[in-house]
Amino acid sequence: MSDRVIQGRAGGLIALGAADALWVGLTNGSAVPAASAAFTAPPADARSGYILLGGRAVATVRAGGGLWSVPETEVRRAAAELNAVEVDRRDLVRIGPFRGAAERERMEGPPLRWRPRVTRELRESGTLERAARHAGGRPHHLAGIDWRPLLEARTRDHAERTWWLPRAVVRLLDAAEHAEARWLRAAPARRDAAAPAEPPSRHRQTSAAGGRPTASPRQPAAPPRAYDGELQGQVYSVLSRKPGISRKVAGWRCAVCRTAPAAVLDHCHEHGYVRAPVCHSCNTQERPDHLYGNDIRVADHYIPLFHTHAADWLRHWHRCPGCRTRTTLPLPHLAAWTARISCRALRPTHREPRGSRARKPCGVLRVSWTGSQNAPRSCLLTVAVDFCPSGEHRVLARVPYREAVERFGAWLAETAPAVAAAAGPDSLEGLPTRFRPVIADTGGEGLALF
């Protein structure tokens, strides 16, 4: 980038206007759209002492004449990180609205709080078309990212309207929120280092952004650490009620993607055990798409779960002692696996248009079940294809639960041998000595873990 574009440089610092031009120039062609006024338009506020750029907090400095500036090297580093992000426009995550959103908006947290911001702004602006023209074209961004071109709206049952963003962008914004929290926790320590002779104040220190209370200087702003099974074997209903568990979870990196900061405790809904701390993106990715209580749609987000990143996800699911010992998956996941992997050869295909020899799988996979995994002899999985030209709801197979478990065990041994080696009825070391079933065994099958 030429000096003409970044005029106003002094001692490695550039003015905010020049930083805007530099940011746009460096991120031109990035898969993630960058904002044209990342440093000068809300929610960016140079007076708070920092500017968020992707997952990085860049310090702002008051230069001569009272003008605010930012380090050029930090802007370039943040731009390089943004350019390295790959975006799959088909891999979407729902960002709102959700039930209880009003209560979550009142929760304490970093000022960014991007999910409530996006939901509130879209509600105020109405449709996406009006949202694009909101406030006379005034730039809107979050952490230097122009999220509007990537937003997708969906309508369910002709009534409920939901909003979705690509998973890569969600992870970026989650990382920005985490970086802001770390910056604010470290703010008192930075002020003390800058003014060592100043006597400590008796008043509670507050952050420069919004006057919110910040942590003590004795609390280091350490980066999130890798999860090493510290919560293995613990029951979610007990652990989730312990004071300070949210702060403890935020101290780990996501146990699945191992890049984003953790935000929630993922747990097995059948056995009740904690699996591991994960980020919002991974927690959403593994969530079954329930149409009804016993009916799920096997969407495209299952592709990495059972194909490209199968070993990571299988290892994560088997962090539950119940699933590991039974060498199985929770029923919705097992049903999705049966439809996607076990019955793959039964799914009809059709030719691509324009004479291509390639064939595309037909319709949308759906799997339902009758009975319960608690009574395996009565549980039956039905795999079907919706919107198939040869039949609106074409049934591909009906697979008994026990047969599905046996197929999964054989596939697990081939796909993830290390995970399979740790599973099985002889691997009882991680189970509590006195197990309290989460789901009552009503089938008389003697399944101790159910």
Secondary structure, DSSP 8 states (H G I E B T S, - for coil): --TTTT-S-BTTEEEHHHHHHHHHHHTTT-SS-B-TTTTTSTT--GGGTEEEETTEEEE-EE-GGG-EEEEHHHHHHHHHHHHT----TTSEEEEE--TTHHHHHTS---S--HHHHHHHHHHHH-SHHHHHTGGGG----BTTB--GGG-EEEEETTTEEEEEEEHHHHHHHHHHHHHHHHHHHHHHHHHHHH-TTS---SS--B-TTTT-B---TTS-----B---STTTT-BHHHHTTSTTHHHHHHTBB-TTTSSSB--EEEE-TTT-BEEEEE-HHHHHHTS-EEEETTEEE--TTHHIIIIITHHHHHHHHTTSHHHHHHT---HHHHHHHIIIIITGGGS-EEE-STT-S-EEE-SEEEEEEES-TTSGGG-EEEEEEEEETTEEEEEEEEEEHHHHHHHHHHHHHHH-HHHHHT-STT--TTS-SS---SS---S-S--TT-
